[in-house]
Amino acid sequence: MKKILLLCGAGISTTMLLSKLEEAVAVSGKNEYEFEATTIEQADKYVPEADVVLVAPQISFQIGSLQRRFPDAKFSAMDMHMFGMIDGDAIIELAERTIEESE
């Protein structure tokens, strides 16, 4: 099972996104993913265990800093459209592309 971490500033938006992702997984049958959401302040606790970290648009400017702190982690920024529309399918596709590009 692949662990996908959603990282944002306060955790409120990504928590709402979790239910949409679980719904998208149920519909698509892609049960090989486990999702978790947390804040950037909790990155030390969660990033090392994630297969991919999807960063919310409002903190995407911090990806460089995160990559230096966690050189083995795979990061990708969610764009404003997929994040704002809470587009579970698009976010799963982004996670899949990020995983494939790093293998």
C-alpha positions as CSV (number, residue, x, y, z in Angstrom):
1,M,0.0,0.0,0.0
2,K,1.3,3.5,-1.0
3,K,1.1,6.2,1.7
4,I,0.2,9.6,0.3
5,L,0.6,12.5,2.7
6,L,-1.3,15.8,2.1
7,L,0.6,18.7,3.6
8,C,-0.9,22.1,4.2
9,G,-0.6,25.1,6.5
10,A,-3.4,24.6,9.0
11,G,-4.7,21.1,8.1
12,I,-8.3,22.3,7.6
13,S,-8.4,22.1,3.8
14,T,-6.5,18.8,3.5
15,T,-8.8,17.2,6.0
16,M,-11.8,18.1,3.8
17,L,-9.9,16.7,0.9
18,L,-9.3,13.4,2.6
19,S,-13.0,12.4,2.3
20,K,-13.0,13.3,-1.4
21,L,-9.9,11.1,-1.9
22,E,-11.4,8.2,-0.1
23,E,-14.6,8.6,-2.3
24,A,-12.5,8.7,-5.5
25,V,-10.6,5.6,-4.4
26,A,-13.8,3.7,-3.7
27,V,-15.2,4.6,-7.1
28,S,-12.0,3.9,-9.0
29,G,-11.2,0.7,-7.1
30,K,-7.6,2.0,-6.5
31,N,-7.4,0.5,-3.0
32,E,-3.6,0.5,-3.0
33,Y,-3.5,4.0,-1.5
34,E,-3.6,5.2,2.1
35,F,-4.1,8.9,2.6
36,E,-3.1,11.1,5.6
37,A,-3.2,14.8,6.1
38,T,-1.2,17.0,8.4
39,T,0.3,20.5,8.8
40,I,3.7,21.6,7.7
41,E,4.6,21.9,11.5
42,Q,4.1,18.2,11.8
43,A,6.3,17.3,8.7
44,D,9.1,15.8,10.8
45,K,6.7,13.2,12.1
46,Y,4.9,12.2,8.9
47,V,7.0,12.9,5.8
48,P,9.6,10.2,6.4
49,E,6.9,7.5,6.4
50,A,5.1,8.7,3.2
51,D,5.7,7.4,-0.3
52,V,4.7,10.7,-1.7
53,V,4.0,14.1,-0.2
54,L,1.5,16.4,-2.0
55,V,1.8,20.0,-0.9
56,A,-1.1,22.4,-0.8
57,P,-0.8,25.4,-3.1
58,Q,-0.6,28.0,-0.3
59,I,2.6,26.4,1.0
60,S,4.1,25.2,-2.3
61,F,6.8,27.9,-2.0
62,Q,8.3,25.7,0.8
63,I,8.9,22.7,-1.3
64,G,12.6,23.6,-1.8
65,S,13.1,23.8,2.0
66,L,11.2,20.5,2.5
67,Q,13.3,18.8,-0.1
68,R,16.5,19.9,1.7
69,R,15.1,18.6,5.1
70,F,13.9,15.4,3.6
71,P,16.1,14.5,0.6
72,D,14.7,11.0,0.2
73,A,11.1,12.1,0.1
74,K,9.1,12.7,-3.1
75,F,7.2,16.0,-3.2
76,S,4.8,17.5,-5.6
77,A,2.6,20.6,-5.4
78,M,-1.1,20.4,-5.9
79,D,-2.3,23.2,-8.2
80,M,-4.9,25.7,-7.2
81,H,-7.6,24.3,-9.4
82,M,-7.4,20.6,-8.2
83,F,-7.0,21.8,-4.6
84,G,-9.8,24.4,-4.8
85,M,-12.2,22.1,-6.6
86,I,-11.3,19.3,-4.2
87,D,-10.7,17.1,-7.2
88,G,-9.9,13.7,-5.8
89,D,-9.3,12.1,-9.2
90,A,-6.8,14.7,-10.3
91,I,-5.0,14.5,-6.9
92,I,-4.7,10.7,-7.2
93,E,-3.3,11.1,-10.7
94,L,-0.7,13.6,-9.4
95,A,0.3,11.2,-6.7
96,E,0.6,8.4,-9.3
97,R,2.8,10.5,-11.6
98,T,5.0,11.6,-8.8
99,I,5.5,8.0,-7.7
100,E,6.2,6.8,-11.3
101,E,8.7,9.6,-12.0
102,S,10.8,8.7,-9.0
103,E,11.0,5.0,-9.7
